Amino acid sequence: MFKHVSFIPYATFKKDISIILITADQLKNRSFNFTDKDLSRSLIGLFESKIFTGDPGQTYPLALNKRFFLLVSLGAQKDITSTSLKILIKNSLLSPNLKDAKNIELICHDQKGSTIKCAIEGALLGTYSWNKYKSKTVDKNNIDEKNLYIISTKNKDLESNITICESTNFTRDLVNDNADFITSAFLEKTILSLVKGRKNISVEILNKKELKAKGLNLLLGVNQGSNKEPKLIIVKYTGSDKKDKYTALVGKGITFDSGGLNLKPTGSIETMREDMGGAAAVIGTLKNALALKIKKNIIFAVGLAENAIGSGSQKPGDVVISYSKKSVEIANTDAEGRLVLADAISYIIKNYEPERLINIATLTGACVIALGYDYSGLISNDDILTKNILKSSIETDDRAWHLPNYPELKDSVKSNIADIKNLGFPKGIAGTLTAAEFLRQFVGDTKWAHIDIAGTAFVEGTSRMYYGHGATGAGVRLLTNYLQNN
Ligand SMILES: [Zn+2]
């Protein structure tokens, strides 16, 4: 990520390099009005001689009067989407032409707020890379030593967007780091340091002892094979009048998911430090609420456990009495996220009475099969909540897609030996829907939505959309936008 990002009202053309984004339409119509006549003349010449054609993604380094430019073509205006724009901005900022530049100017093709927001996200989210454990000599992209100047008049909205991107990257750091470093104790410290000194905050932390005393046995059971402390951490943030109802966000935080005795095979286990991506998204959203002083009442909660293997591990076939007193058959120890969430949801609804509750979790591999990597799954029992989350998803490009929940699904979680079981239909059929149905059994009449980020939270290859390898921070922009507007 850049050392510093700021806005300057006019291009100076005096930084180490100026990146100029330009559409094919502007080139054809010669509708760029740089005060610098030499620059305009060069652009016309390059276009007319078919050297710089205006095709999307084409770049051309230009040295002119001892100044350096990187021309970047965006293609036809009608084909530009917010995603394609961010990808092109990301690629241009990572271009080898910028290798030695310390100060970079970015000149967009227009001055619309939505375009400048894409520039911010392309720059901050697009150039993020996880390199904590790479030695400096290996890391050739010194982006964290560079300053970026985006040409735009600054305003509160754009500055908020920078904050939101920074929190998204903060969440990515939490997900990317080693599972033995990002433990429940570490996440507790992280949350406490975020809220330190804030007057409108109260925090409740339930450790093993309290969880036992209060009967959150589903959460405890998942952690049974681990030497780390299970935790339910609840931050009550009062940003509005005390009498206003609270929205609760609940994140799944499995700091490592081995699958338990239903052990995950090679090929599935390697990235399982990402299984706290839901909790990390809630923590990133908390960071935003504090920084942006969101004027809403919000509960931020994370259920933290490690699904490890030991002689004390929970056994498939066990029956556990949940906090809600419903008995649950542990049909598969790898379906542990819903167990942690079920107790967390029941506890928050009973003790905090939120008006609505949104949980977020890397919950099911089935969601990746159904929707792939670019859309999170959204399941809810309330149409207005669904509509507003989808609206935030479109506004932020932190994408979600609505999947169904319906009464007949309750049969999918029936058990022969307990009230319900933590697995749905055989062969994983509709696994995302049946996992959500399991959660719905614990929400009662509360308005509820579940966001499954199993596919969206992490990039296993080198890149996807404008994200590089590793965590994407899925959910942070979506939840922040939702809270700001609802
Ligand atoms: Zn699992």
Residues whose N, C-alpha, C, O or C-beta is under 5 A from the ligand:
A	BS01	ZN	D257 G259 D334 A335 E336
